[in-house]
Amino acid sequence: MSDLLVPTIIMGFLAIALTAIAYKRGQGEHVTGLKQARTILIQIAPLLVFAFIVAGMIQVLIPTETISRYVGTESGFSGIILGAVIGGLMPGGPFVSLPIAAGLLVAGAGTGTMVALMTGWSIWAVSRLPIEFGIMGWKFTAIRLASSFFFPILAGLLANLFFGSVVLFG
């Protein structure tokens, strides 16, 4: 059974239930909601397609030995740091980062390294810093970064400690 089957069924149930509720209200909200969904799909589909292509190409173009050496389970602490840095520098939202991280996992990246990558992407978010600095100010941005600096590395170490040998895809 596919790892995506249960979430797909849940999301399908939610979509049908919410559409039925909107239809029963009788004010045409179901049509408006479906039009909004179409607009979002048109905007995001190209990005998704390209992100999936990148994830697939990572799996076939980067030799497994290279992935193992730099971000595999045996890469140890340096792999976790590299994962956190890559994640922090990775631009784009979840539609870009999640397929890439999944592609790396399938290609042999370590669980701890990918946890560090995703946590670095989420917490450090270098591409988001200019807007954060502009809206929240330099002092807040510096405090936030200083306060959370070690979290991606710590998360990767904890993931390796507790789940390092778990096969996530296979």
C-alpha positions in Angstrom: 0.0 0.0 0.0 1.3 3.4 -0.9 2.4 5.8 1.9 0.2 8.4 0.3 -3.0 6.4 0.1 -4.3 7.2 3.6 -3.6 11.0 3.3 -5.1 11.0 -0.1 -8.3 9.3 1.1 -8.5 11.7 4.1 -8.0 14.7 1.8 -10.6 13.3 -0.7 -13.1 12.8 2.1 -12.5 16.4 3.3 -12.8 17.8 -0.2 -16.1 16.0 -0.8 -17.5 16.8 2.6 -16.7 20.5 2.4 -18.0 20.7 -1.2 -21.3 19.1 -0.1 -21.6 21.5 2.8 -21.0 24.5 0.5 -23.6 23.0 -2.0 -26.2 22.5 0.8 -25.9 26.2 1.8 -27.5 27.0 -1.5 -25.6 30.2 -2.2 -23.3 29.0 -4.9 -20.3 28.8 -2.6 -19.4 25.3 -4.0 -18.9 26.9 -7.4 -16.9 29.7 -6.0 -14.7 27.3 -4.0 -14.1 25.1 -7.0 -13.1 28.1 -9.0 -10.7 29.2 -6.3 -9.3 25.6 -6.3 -8.8 25.8 -10.1 -7.0 29.1 -9.8 -4.7 27.7 -7.1 -4.0 24.6 -9.2 -3.1 26.7 -12.2 -0.7 28.8 -10.2 1.0 25.9 -8.3 1.0 23.1 -10.8 4.0 24.3 -12.8 6.0 24.7 -9.6 5.0 21.2 -8.5 5.9 19.6 -11.8 9.4 21.3 -11.8 10.0 20.4 -8.1 9.1 16.8 -8.8 11.4 16.8 -11.8 14.2 18.2 -9.6 13.5 15.5 -7.0 13.6 12.8 -9.6 16.8 14.1 -11.2 18.5 14.2 -7.8 17.7 10.5 -7.4 19.2 9.5 -10.8 22.0 12.0 -11.4 23.7 12.2 -8.0 25.4 8.8 -7.3 24.2 7.0 -4.2 27.8 6.9 -2.9 28.0 10.7 -3.1 24.7 11.2 -1.3 25.7 8.6 1.4 29.1 10.3 1.8 27.7 13.9 2.3 24.2 13.5 3.6 23.8 9.8 4.3 23.5 8.2 7.7 27.3 7.5 7.8 28.0 11.2 7.1 27.4 11.8 10.8 27.6 15.3 12.3 29.0 16.9 9.2 26.1 15.6 7.2 23.7 17.0 9.7 25.4 20.4 9.5 25.4 20.3 5.7 21.7 19.3 5.7 20.8 22.3 8.0 22.8 24.7 5.9 21.2 23.4 2.6 17.8 23.7 4.2 18.4 27.2 5.5 19.5 28.3 2.0 16.9 26.4 0.1 14.5 28.9 -1.5 10.8 28.3 -2.0 7.9 27.0 -0.1 6.9 23.4 0.8 6.0 22.6 -2.8 9.7 23.0 -3.6 11.5 21.8 -0.5 9.4 18.7 0.4 9.8 16.9 -3.0 13.6 17.7 -2.9 13.9 16.3 0.6 11.9 13.2 -0.4 14.0 12.7 -3.4 17.2 12.9 -1.3 15.7 10.4 1.2 14.9 7.9 -1.6 18.4 8.4 -3.0 20.0 7.5 0.4 20.1 10.6 2.5 20.0 10.0 6.3 16.9 10.6 8.4 18.8 12.9 10.7 20.3 14.9 7.9 16.9 15.4 6.2 15.3 16.4 9.6 18.1 19.0 9.9 17.4 20.1 6.3 13.7 20.5 6.8 14.2 22.2 10.2 16.8 24.5 8.7 14.5 25.4 5.9 11.7 26.0 8.3 13.6 28.0 11.0 16.5 29.7 9.3 14.8 30.5 6.0 17.5 32.7 4.6 15.4 33.6 1.6 12.8 35.0 4.0 15.2 37.2 6.0 14.9 40.4 3.9 11.2 40.6 4.4 11.4 39.6 8.0 14.1 42.2 8.5 11.9 44.8 6.7 8.8 44.1 8.7 10.0 43.0 12.1 13.3 44.9 12.2 16.9 43.9 12.4 16.9 43.5 16.2 14.0 41.0 16.3 15.4 39.1 13.3 18.8 38.8 15.0 17.2 37.6 18.3 15.1 35.0 16.5 18.1 33.7 14.6 20.3 33.6 17.7 17.6 31.9 19.7 16.9 29.2 17.2 20.3 28.8 15.6 21.1 25.3 17.0 17.6 23.8 16.6 18.1 22.3 13.1 21.3 20.7 14.2 19.8 19.5 17.4 16.8 18.1 15.6 19.0 16.2 13.2 21.1 14.8 16.0 17.9 13.7 17.9 16.5 12.1 14.7 19.7 10.2 14.2 19.7 9.1 17.9 16.1 7.9 18.0 15.3 7.0 14.3 18.7 6.8 12.5 18.3 3.2 11.4 14.6 3.5 10.3 14.0 2.9 6.6 11.5 5.5 5.6 11.2 4.6 1.9 11.8 1.2 0.5 
